[in-house]
Structures are given as structure tokens and as C-alpha cells.
Amino acid sequence: LAWNDALEAGIPPEYFVRQINQESGFNPDARGAAGEVGIAQFMPSTASGLGINPYDPVASLQGAARLMGNYYQAYGDYAKALAAYNAGSGTLQRVVDRCGWSWQSCLPAITQNYINVIMR
């Protein structure tokens, strides 16, 4: 499902599958320390804004793929799309504004690792 959802959203399916694996290990019942839930590890407010039930793995995969597709189009760079998903688009924008071309080195270490694991 994740592979097909990525193709429909116009994002690289191999990265999206790795992303979901990194987020939850494809566990639809996963819960994160910061309150993120489900297979795509959405914050409940993010899921609500997307109009999806974060506990529904099919809807969550589709929503995550659409969100990544939007980020990918907005930033033109999959690493930036991943940073926005992981750290938030506001954090990404502040880092890009502050650090320019070396933006990635200014991200929180957890987000740097997130990008490296998925885009290896």
C-alpha cells in the first residue's frame, strides 16, 4: 500500500517505504513519546487537519504520502520534505533562513539521523 500511495503522490516509493518503517516499523498501533500515533506517526492535530483517522493505517498512509508530496513540491528537495515531516515546516524554514546551503547541519540531530536513515 505504501509503495502505491507514494507513486500516486509523486514521491519516490523506496524513500516513503523507508520513512514509514522508520516512523513505526509499519505498526498501526505505534505511539511515540511526543504523542504521535499510528502507522505514519501523526500528531492528532496534524491528522485532524488532514481529515484522517491516524489509527486507520490505509488512511494514514494515503495522508502521509499526500503530505510528503506537498512538501516535496513546495521544497523541491526530498531531504527538506523529510525534515518538514519530522521537525515541522516552521523548523525547516528557520533552519534554511539561518544556515542557507548548509541547512541540514543546523537541524536537530534526530532529524539529521532521520533523513540519513531514509535516504541512505
Residue, then its C-alpha position, 0 to 999 in steps of 0.5 A: l500500500a505504501w509503495n502505491d500511495a507514494l507513486e500516486a503522490g509523486i514521491p519516490p516509493e523506496y524513500f516513503v517505504r523507508q520513512i514509514n518503517q522508520e516512523s513505526g516499523f509499519n505498526p498501526d498501533a505505534r505511539g511515540a513519546a511526543g504523542e504521535v500515533g499510528i502507522a505514519q506517526f501523526m500528531p492528532s492535530t496534524a491528522s485532524g487537519l488532514g481529515i484522517n483517522p491516524y489509527d486507520p493505517v490505509a488512511s494514514l498512509q494515503g495522508a502521509a504520502r499526500l503530505m510528503g508530496n506537498y512538501y516535496q513540491a513546495y521544497g523541491d528537495y526530498a531531504k527538506a520534505l523529510a525534515a518538514y515531516n519530522a521537525g515541522s515546516g516552521t523548523l525547516q524554514r528557520v533552519v534554511d533562513r539561518c544556515g542557507w546551503s548548509w541547512q541540514s547541519c543546523l537541524p536537530a540531530i534526530t532529524q539529521n539521523y532521520i533523513n540519513v536513515i531514509m535516504r541512505 
